Amino acid sequence: MPELPEVEGVVQALKPKMEGRTIQQVQLSEVIRFSFGEGKQCIIKQAEPDAFEMSLTQMTITKIERRAKYIFFHMRKENVPYVLVSHLGMTGAWFVVNSPEEINEAKFQKHIHATFKMADGGFLIYSDIRRFGELRFLEKIEDHAPLTKMAPEPFDEIACDYFIAQSKLPKYEKKSVKEVIMDGQVISGCGNIYATEALFAQKIHPARKMNRISEKRKRALFEAVVTVLRQSINAGGSTISDYRNINGEAGSMQNRLQMYGKKMCPVCDTPTSQMTIGGRTSVFCPNCQH
């Protein structure tokens, strides 16, 4: 699942190519139309397909930014501001192409679900193999409450103190550290991959309870999260299976991961162990992490 670094890579690639451009026409796939309102996995949220297509037509994209794992497409039409919120889910991907046929990988071309034809030519395309992503059209971000409850960006000055304060709340203090640092209301943008890496870097067992970790060690853990997120941004993100940037290129951070997906500990050569925490598989070294 794309985490903060992967989403940041998408945003930085989209900005110079899409800001200032106007959408001429929007077309959703028949799969989306069929799944809407049928209890099936549907990417489009809070708007019927016809209304979504009509609303986005003639919108000018004024600014694109990342917030945690979300992409915000700020837009205007007739001088009224709107925002299209995108979450990539597990397999979502954006492509900027002259024609849909330019998307090289068949699995992404087969699962195109939203095609935005641009007024000056070319297309912005959203593809999603498993359809766990979201496209949510809003008048303002505050119209979707979960977006207002996210923790500060991990690179903000206040983010570490915020993390410490949240970790001491009754609802978090007896939870496992892995589960807590993957909670977007505690640390923004840190998912399974980078939580695994940060915990290994600090030799902390993923199931250790928050109230059994000193504040000094919590701060060191937070800094480890920030470090691995920055490293991954610089490496273009991690491509474990289906992450691609807007040019269809994979990231390289997966080649630098120390613990995620590993069978042996790179430090002590002990076979790694696995356990399920917060619904996600957690890999750790039973010798190094305590």
C-alpha positions in Angstrom: 0.0 0.0 0.0 1.5 3.4 -0.9 2.6 5.3 2.2 3.7 8.9 2.6 6.9 8.7 0.5 5.1 7.1 -2.5 2.3 9.6 -2.4 4.8 12.4 -2.1 6.5 11.2 -5.2 3.2 11.2 -7.1 2.4 14.7 -6.0 5.8 16.1 -6.9 5.5 14.6 -10.4 1.9 15.8 -10.9 2.5 19.4 -9.8 4.5 20.7 -12.8 2.4 18.7 -15.3 -1.1 19.4 -14.1 -1.3 22.6 -12.1 -3.0 25.4 -14.1 -4.7 23.0 -16.5 -8.4 22.6 -17.1 -10.4 19.4 -17.3 -12.5 19.2 -20.5 -14.3 16.0 -19.9 -14.4 13.2 -17.3 -15.3 9.6 -18.0 -15.7 6.8 -15.4 -15.4 3.1 -16.2 -18.5 0.9 -16.5 -17.1 -1.1 -13.5 -17.4 2.0 -11.3 -20.9 2.7 -12.6 -22.0 -0.9 -11.9 -20.4 -0.9 -8.4 -21.8 2.4 -7.2 -24.7 1.8 -4.8 -24.5 -2.0 -5.1 -22.5 -2.6 -2.0 -19.4 -3.4 -4.1 -16.0 -1.7 -3.8 -16.5 1.7 -5.4 -13.8 4.3 -5.8 -16.1 7.3 -6.1 -17.4 8.6 -2.8 -20.1 11.1 -1.9 -21.3 11.6 -5.5 -23.1 9.5 -8.1 -21.0 8.8 -11.2 -23.0 11.2 -13.5 -22.8 14.0 -10.9 -19.1 13.3 -10.4 -18.4 13.6 -14.1 -20.4 16.7 -14.5 -19.0 18.4 -11.4 -15.3 17.9 -12.5 -15.9 19.1 -16.1 -14.4 22.5 -16.8 -12.6 22.5 -13.4 -9.2 24.2 -13.4 -6.6 22.5 -11.2 -5.0 25.3 -9.2 -2.8 23.4 -6.8 -1.8 19.8 -5.9 -0.5 18.9 -2.5 0.0 15.9 -0.2 -1.5 15.5 3.3 -0.4 12.3 5.0 -1.3 9.6 2.5 -3.9 11.8 0.6 -3.5 13.8 -2.6 -5.5 17.1 -2.6 -6.3 18.4 -6.1 -7.5 22.0 -5.4 -9.7 23.2 -8.2 -11.8 26.2 -9.2 -14.8 26.7 -11.5 -16.5 30.0 -12.1 -14.2 31.3 -9.3 -15.6 28.9 -6.7 -13.0 26.6 -5.0 -13.4 22.8 -4.7 -11.1 19.9 -3.8 -10.8 16.4 -5.2 -9.3 14.1 -2.6 -7.5 11.0 -3.8 -6.4 8.1 -1.7 -4.4 5.4 -3.6 -5.6 2.5 -1.4 -3.5 -0.6 -2.2 -3.0 -0.4 -5.9 -4.1 3.1 -7.1 -1.9 5.0 -9.6 -2.1 8.3 -11.5 -0.8 8.6 -15.1 -0.2 11.7 -17.2 -0.3 10.6 -20.9 -1.1 11.7 -24.4 -3.4 8.7 -24.8 -4.5 5.9 -22.5 -2.5 3.4 -24.8 0.7 5.0 -23.5 0.2 3.2 -20.1 2.6 0.3 -20.7 1.6 -2.2 -18.1 -1.4 -4.2 -19.1 -2.7 -4.6 -15.5 -2.9 -0.8 -15.1 -4.4 -0.2 -18.6 -7.0 -2.9 -17.9 -8.1 -1.2 -14.7 -8.5 2.4 -15.8 -11.4 3.8 -13.7 -11.3 7.6 -14.2 -10.2 9.4 -17.3 -9.8 13.1 -17.3 -9.4 14.6 -20.7 -7.6 17.9 -20.5 -8.7 21.0 -22.5 -5.2 21.6 -23.9 -4.7 17.9 -24.9 -3.7 14.8 -23.2 -5.1 12.9 -20.3 -4.9 12.5 -16.5 -5.8 8.9 -15.7 -6.6 7.1 -12.5 -6.1 3.3 -12.5 -6.7 1.0 -9.6 -6.3 -2.8 -9.9 -8.1 -3.8 -6.6 -10.3 -0.7 -6.3 -9.5 0.1 -2.6 -8.6 3.7 -3.5 -10.9 6.7 -3.2 -11.9 9.7 -5.2 -13.9 12.2 -3.1 -15.1 15.5 -4.6 -15.7 18.1 -1.9 -16.5 21.8 -1.6 -14.0 22.0 1.2 -11.8 19.6 3.1 -13.7 20.1 6.3 -16.7 18.4 4.6 -15.1 15.0 5.3 -14.4 14.8 9.0 -11.6 12.2 9.0 -9.4 14.6 7.0 -9.5 17.1 9.9 -8.3 14.6 12.5 -5.0 13.7 10.9 -1.8 14.2 12.9 0.6 16.9 11.9 3.0 16.1 9.0 5.9 14.2 10.5 8.4 16.8 9.2 6.6 19.6 11.2 8.3 21.0 14.3 5.4 20.1 16.5 5.0 16.6 15.2 7.2 14.8 17.7 5.6 16.5 20.8 2.2 15.7 19.3 3.2 12.1 19.0 4.4 11.9 22.6 1.2 13.5 23.9 -1.0 11.2 21.8 0.9 8.1 23.0 0.0 8.9 26.6 -3.7 9.1 26.0 -5.7 6.2 27.6 -6.8 4.9 24.2 -3.2 4.5 23.1 -1.1 3.8 26.1 -1.9 0.1 26.3 -1.8 -0.6 22.6 1.1 -2.1 20.8 3.7 0.4 19.5 3.3 -0.8 15.9 -0.4 -0.2 15.9 0.0 3.2 17.4 2.6 4.6 15.0 0.5 3.3 12.0 -2.4 5.4 13.3 -2.8 8.5 11.2 -4.1 10.4 14.2 -0.8 9.8 15.9 1.8 10.0 13.1 0.7 11.0 9.6 1.7 8.8 6.7 3.5 6.0 8.4 2.2 2.5 7.3 3.3 -1.0 7.7 6.6 -0.8 5.7 8.1 2.2 7.4 6.8 1.3 10.9 8.5 -2.0 10.5 11.8 -0.3 9.5 11.7 2.3 12.2 11.0 -0.3 15.0 13.9 -2.4 13.7 16.2 0.6 13.6 15.4 1.2 17.3 15.4 -2.5 18.3 11.8 -2.2 19.6 9.5 -5.2 19.5 6.4 -4.3 17.5 4.0 -5.7 20.2 5.6 -3.7 23.0 2.9 -1.6 24.8 3.3 2.1 24.5 3.3 2.6 28.3 6.3 0.3 28.5 8.4 2.6 26.3 10.3 5.6 27.9 9.7 9.1 26.5 13.4 9.2 25.4 13.0 6.0 23.4 9.7 7.3 21.9 11.5 10.4 20.7 14.2 8.3 19.1 11.5 6.1 17.5 9.8 9.1 16.1 13.1 10.4 14.6 13.6 6.9 13.1 10.2 7.2 11.4 11.1 10.6 10.0 14.5 9.3 8.8 13.2 6.3 6.9 10.4 8.4 5.4 12.9 10.9 4.1 15.2 8.1 2.8 12.3 6.6 0.9 11.2 10.0 -0.6 14.8 10.4 -1.9 14.7 6.8 -3.3 11.4 7.4 -5.1 9.4 5.2 -2.7 9.1 1.5 -2.3 7.6 -0.7 -5.1 6.7 -3.9 -3.3 4.1 -4.9 -6.0 2.0 -2.3 -7.7 3.2 1.2 -6.8 4.2 3.3 -9.9 4.8 7.0 -10.3 2.9 9.0 -13.0 5.4 7.9 -15.6 4.9 4.2 -14.8 8.3 3.9 -13.1 8.9 1.9 -9.9 10.7 3.2 -6.8 13.9 1.8 -5.4 13.5 2.0 -1.6 12.5 -1.7 -1.5 16.2 -2.5 -2.2 17.3 -0.6 1.0 14.7 -2.1 3.4 16.4 -3.8 6.4 13.5 -5.8 7.9 10.2 -5.5 5.9 9.7 -8.7 4.0 13.0 -10.2 5.2 13.6 -13.9 6.1 16.8 -13.3 8.0 17.9 -10.5 10.3 20.7 -8.5 8.5 22.4 -7.8 11.9 22.5 -11.1 13.6 21.4 -13.6 10.9 18.5 -14.9 13.1 15.4 -16.0 11.1 12.8 -13.3 11.4 9.4 -13.9 13.0 5.9 -12.7 12.1 2.8 -11.8 14.0 -0.4 -9.9 13.1 -0.8 -6.5 14.7 -3.6 -4.1 13.9 -4.6 -6.4 11.0 -1.2 -6.2 9.3 1.6 -8.7 9.2 4.5 -7.5 11.4 8.0 -8.8 10.6 10.7 -8.5 13.3 13.9 -10.0 14.7 13.2 -12.0 17.8 16.8 -11.6 18.9 17.4 -7.9 18.2 14.0 -6.4 19.0 12.7 -6.3 22.6 
